[in-house]
Amino acid sequence: MKREKTEKYQQFLDAAIDLIGERGFENTSVSEIVKRTGLAQGTFYLYFTSKAALAPGIAERILEDTMNRGVNNGLTEISNSEDFLSALIDLVFEVTDDYQQIITFLYSGMSYYHSLESWEAIYDPYYRWLGEMFEKFQQKGELRRDQDTATMVQLTIGIIEHGAETCYLFKRDQGDVEKIKKDLMNFILRGFKN
């Protein structure tokens, strides 16, 4: 069921993100989400068929937050590829840490109720945003030009997200987090740097 993203739709997402983040997916009910919004129970079902159907909207929200944080932190203003990749790794790790409970839910909700095409559609604005940066570094000769930019972006994000999830979803200590960030940076640069 696809509805326009109204203020009510956004309120349900806000409440779900807060509650699932606090209590986890299994311990959060639709009734609690609705109660947090102050809206009628039936209104929820105008936008979502179930609690799991919140997953695509929540995923979009997290990626929008990631892009907003990136812009606000000056990610798009960074002029060299190494500093950019380091800042991107820090950003993805920060967002993953902030949304640990939600990301766990997203994997189960999206994989069970939605197709891989849904994931790709949700990630598309994020990939395009990062693709512009990668293209800039390719044109400057800092990243390999013989690599397809879209593939480079998808592989890079996949590797960084996996590293961040390994740290925060499996509760690594801070020393491991910093080592994984450094290893990710070296791995990505070996693959794509000129």
KOLRODO-697681 format. One record per residue (C-alpha): x, y, z; residue in three letters. Coordinates in steps of 0.25 Angstrom, whole numbers, padded with zeros to 4 digits, always signed. Each point is the difference from the previous one (the first is absolute). Last residue first. Layout:
N
XYZALA ...
This chain:
194
+0180+0021-0034ASN -0009-0003+0011LYS -0012-0009-0001PHE +0003-0014+0006GLY +0012+0004+0008ARG -0007+0012+0005LEU -0012-0008+0005ILE +0008-0011+0007PHE +0009+0011+0007ASN -0012+0008+0005MET -0007-0013+0004LEU +0012-0004+0008ASP +0000+0014+0007LYS -0015-0001+0004LYS +0002-0014+0005ILE +0012+0004+0009LYS -0008+0012+0005GLU -0012-0009+0003VAL +0008-0011+0006ASP +0006+0009+0010GLY -0014+0005+0004GLN -0004-0014+0004ASP -0009-0008-0009ARG -0015-0001+0002LYS -0005-0010-0011PHE -0010+0010-0005LEU +0010+0012+0002TYR +0013-0005-0005CYS -0004-0010-0011THR -0011+0010-0004GLU +0010+0010-0003ALA +0009-0009-0008GLY -0012-0005-0008HIS -0004+0014-0002GLU +0014+0004-0005ILE +0001-0012-0010ILE -0014+0002-0005GLY +0002+0015-0002ILE +0013-0002-0007THR -0006-0011-0009LEU -0012+0009-0004GLN +0009+0012-0003VAL +0010-0008-0008MET -0012-0006-0008THR -0006+0013-0003ALA +0013+0006-0004THR +0004-0011-0010ASP +0015-0002+0002GLN +0010+0004-0011ASP +0001+0014+0006ARG +0007-0004+0012ARG -0001+0009+0011LEU +0009+0013+0003GLU +0001+0004-0015GLY -0008+0013+0002LYS -0011-0006-0009GLN -0001-0012+0009GLN +0000+0008+0012PHE -0012+0008-0005LYS -0007-0012-0005GLU +0001-0006+0014PHE -0007+0012+0006MET -0011+0000-0010GLU -0001-0015+0003GLY -0003+0003+0014LEU -0012+0007-0002TRP -0005-0010-0011ARG +0003-0011+0010TYR -0008+0007+0011TYR -0012+0003-0010PRO +0000-0015-0005ASP +0000-0006+0014TYR -0015-0001+0001ILE -0002-0005-0014ALA +0011-0010+0002GLU -0006-0005+0013TRP -0013-0002-0007SER +0006-0007-0011GLU +0005-0010+0010LEU -0014-0004+0003SER -0008+0004+0012HIS -0007-0007+0011TYR +0011-0010+0006TYR +0012+0007-0004SER -0005+0014+0003MET -0005-0004+0014GLY +0011-0009+0004SER +0011+0010-0004TYR -0007+0012+0004LEU -0003-0005+0014PHE +0015-0002+0002THR +0002+0014-0006ILE -0010+0006+0010ILE +0007-0005+0012GLN +0013+0005-0004GLN -0004+0014-0005TYR +0010+0009+0007ASP +0012-0010-0002ASP -0004-0002-0015THR -0001+0015-0002VAL +0014+0003+0007GLU +0006-0012-0008PHE -0005+0005-0013VAL +0005+0014+0003LEU +0014-0004+0004ASP +0001-0009-0012ILE -0004+0012-0009LEU +0010+0010+0007ALA +0011-0010-0002SER -0004-0002-0015LEU -0001+0015-0002PHE +0014+0003+0007ASP +0005-0011-0010GLU -0007+0005-0012SER +0004+0015+0001ASN -0008+0013-0001SER -0009-0002+0012ILE -0012+0009-0002GLU -0011-0011-0002THR +0004-0005+0014LEU -0002+0013+0006GLY -0006-0005+0013ASN -0013+0006-0003ASN +0000-0007-0014VAL +0004-0013+0006GLY -0010+0001+0011ARG -0011+0003-0010ASN +0004-0012-0009MET +0000-0009+0012THR -0014+0005+0005ASP -0005-0002-0014GLU +0005-0015+0001LEU -0006-0002+0014ILE -0014+0006-0005ARG +0000-0009-0013GLU +0003-0012+0009ALA -0011+0004+0009ILE -0010+0001-0011GLY +0004-0013-0006PRO -0001-0007+0013ALA -0014+0005+0005LEU -0006-0012-0007ALA +0005-0008+0011ALA -0010+0006+0010LYS -0011-0004-0010SER -0008+0005-0012THR +0005+0014+0001PHE -0005+0013-0004TYR -0015+0000+0001LEU +0002-0011+0010TYR +0006+0010+0010PHE -0012+0009-0001THR -0009-0011+0005GLY +0007+0001+0014GLN -0003+0015+0001ALA +0011+0010+0002LEU +0007+0004+0013GLY +0013-0003-0007THR +0005-0008+0013ARG -0013-0008+0001LYS +0001-0004-0015VAL +0014-0006+0002ILE -0004-0006+0013GLU -0012-0007-0007SER +0009-0005-0011VAL +0007-0007+0010SER +0015+0001+0005THR +0007-0011+0007ASN +0003-0009-0012GLU +0006+0012-0008PHE +0010+0005+0011GLY -0004+0008+0013ARG +0007+0014-0001GLU +0004+0000-0015GLY -0013-0007-0003ILE -0008+0011+0007LEU +0007+0012-0005ASP +0001-0005-0015ILE -0015-0005+0001ALA -0004+0014+0006ALA +0007+0008-0011ASP -0005-0009-0011LEU -0014+0001+0005PHE +0001+0015+0000GLN +0006+0000-0014GLN -0012-0007-0005TYR -0009+0010+0007LYS +0008+0012-0006GLU -0003-0006-0014THR +0009-0010-0008LYS -0010-0003-0011GLU -0005-0014+0001ARG +0006-0013-0006LYS -0007-0013+0005MET 
